[in-house]
Amino acid sequence: MNLVLLGAPGAGKGTQSDLLIEEFGYAHISTGDILRAAVKAGTELGLEAKKYMDAGDLVPDSVVIGLVADRLTQEDTLDGFILDGFPRTIAQAAALADELEKLGRPLDAAVAIDVDYEVIVKRLSSRRCCRDCGYIGNVADESCPKCGGEMFQRDDDQEDVIRNRLAVYDKSTKPLIDFYSEAGILITIDGDKDPKIVYDDVKQALGL
């Protein structure tokens, strides 16, 4: 099954992606991982991407699409893949659809994990991280339950930062929900539940 996971920061996309990959063995396609691997390997597209990354600029869609298309030719994607962090814009989604059509491997579904923004703000702003082992807990953890280390709040879990991230998502990425709805492949899942219940809902909606 070929999937795109959509949802605001903190909606739980990563958790659902991990569960699907663990159970079904789908290939995990992360544009961040692809970019880093291409740069490290010194491929033509990797060198092109590195010029923009070194300058602190966004890597153009044409380069990212090329890298994703190249990744989709690898054998581990043949039994299904999950796209993580891509596409982020309508232009990227349209270009991706074109590439997948050329490969004869269209998307089966775009799964949107829907969570109210105020729930996300509360969820993320209460998150705490251990300075020593990286354990992710919450505000109730006075010290790390794994190693006893100091728990702290990351900068990107501050409320004003979270609200800004949600505003950026609303402007650039949320229109993808309309794009995939019009394409007839959108599945919307209520993400304001226990992650295991959400996962059961995802599987049921996908017929897995």
N, C-alpha and C positions, 0 to 999 in steps of 0.2 A: 504494500500500500504506500502511495506517495502523498505525503502530507505537508501542509504548512500550518504552523501553530501561531495564532494571533492572540493578542491581549496586552493590556497595559502593563508597565513595570510593576512587579509585585502581584500579578494576577495568578501566578502559579504555572506559567508555561514550562519553565525548566523542570519542575517536579513531574509534570505529566509527560514531558518528552523523555525524561529518564526512565519512567515506568514503562512506557511503550517500547523503548529500546531494550530494556532489560528482559521484557517478556517475549518480544517478537523479533528482536535482532535487527531492527531497521538501522540503516546507516544514519549516523548523526552528522548533518551537514551544517557546520557553523562557519559563517563568512569570516569571522575573526580568526578561527583556526586555519582556514584555507589561505587567508592572506599571509599569516605568519609562516606557514609551510612553504608557500610559493616564494616568498622572499628568501627564506633560508636555503631553498633548493636552487635559487638563482635562475628560475625560469624566465622566459621573455615577459610574460605577464607579471611575474613576481617583481622583476626589476622595474617594470613600468609603475607598479603599485608603490614600490619603495620610494620612488621620486616624490610622489605626493605625500606619503607618510612622513618622510624626512622633513618635508616642508611644513608639516602640520596641517595639510589640506585633506579634504575628503577624497577618497579614491573614487574616480568617475564611475558611473554606472556601467559603461561599456567594459571597463576592466574587471569590475566585480562580476558582471554577467559572464564574461569569458572564463573567469576562474571557476564559477559555479558550474558552468556547462562542462568544463574539463573534468571537474570532480564527479559529475554525473555519469561520465564514461567509465568510471572505475568499477571493478567487478562487485565490490561489496554493496553497491547501491542497487543491484539488479533485483533484489528481493524486497525492495522498498526503502524509502528514505524519509527523514523528517528535516525540513529546513528550519533552522534556528537563527533568528535575527535577520532574516531575509525572506521576502522583499520588505522594504520599509516604506516604499512610495508606490504610487500608481504606475509611474514610468518603469520602475524595476519589475513590478508585477506583470506588466504587459510584455516586457522584454523576456522575462522568465517564461511566460506562456509560449512565446514564439520559439525559444530554444527547446522547451520540452516537446513541442509539437514536432520539431525537426528530429528529435530523438525518438519520437513515437512513445513517449512516456509521460502523458499528461498527469496533472494532479488529480487524485481521487477525492480529496476534500481539503478545505481550509477550516480548521477547528478554532473557533474564537472562544477563549476562556473569559467569560464576562463577570466582572466583579465591580461593585459600586466604588467610586473613587474614594469616598470617605472611609470605607472599609479598608481600602489599600493604604491610605494615609495612616490609619490606626495600626494596621498590620506591620508596615515597614518602619514607622517611627518608634515602635516598641521593640524592634529587633536590636539585639546586642551581640557583639562578637568578642571572642577571647583573643587577647593580645599575644598569647603564647602558642596556642594550638590551632586557632582559627575556628573553633567551634561556634556555630551560630545558635544563639538562644534568644531569650527575650528579657524584658525589663525586670522580670521576677527573679532572674539569676543574678544574685549579688556577687557570686564568683563562679568560675567555670565548673560545671558539674563533672567534666572529664578530667581536667588537670589542676583545678584550683586556681587558675590564672585570673588576671584582672579582666572583667568584661567592660567593653566600651561601645559607644555609639559611633558608627562610621559617618563620615561627612555626608555621604549620599543617602543616609537614612534620617537626616534632619528634615523636619516638616516642610520648610520653605523649598528645599531642594527637591523633595518628593513632588510637591505641587508643580514645580517648574517642569520636571520630567513628564508629568501627566499632561501638562499643557502642550509640550512638544509632541507627545504621542497623539494627542487629540488633533493637532494641526496636520501632521505629516502622515501618520500611520493608520489612524482610525478610518480614513476613507477607503482603505483596503477592504474593510468589511463590506462596504457597498459594492466594491469591484467584484468580490468573490460571490456575493449574494446574487448579483446580476448574471454571473457565470453559472449559477445554479449549483455550486459546490460548497456553500457555506453551511457549517454546523455550529450553532451557538450552544455553549454549555455554561450552566450556572456554576461559577467557581467559588462561591461563598459557602462552601461546605468543607467537611473533612476531605483532605486530598485523596483518600482511598475511595470515598463515595464519588468524588469528581471523576476519578479514573474509571470507575464502573460505568458512570454515565457516558464517558468518552467512548469506551469500548462498545457499549450498547448502541450508541449513535452511529458508530462506524461499522457495526455488524461483526465485531471481532469476538 
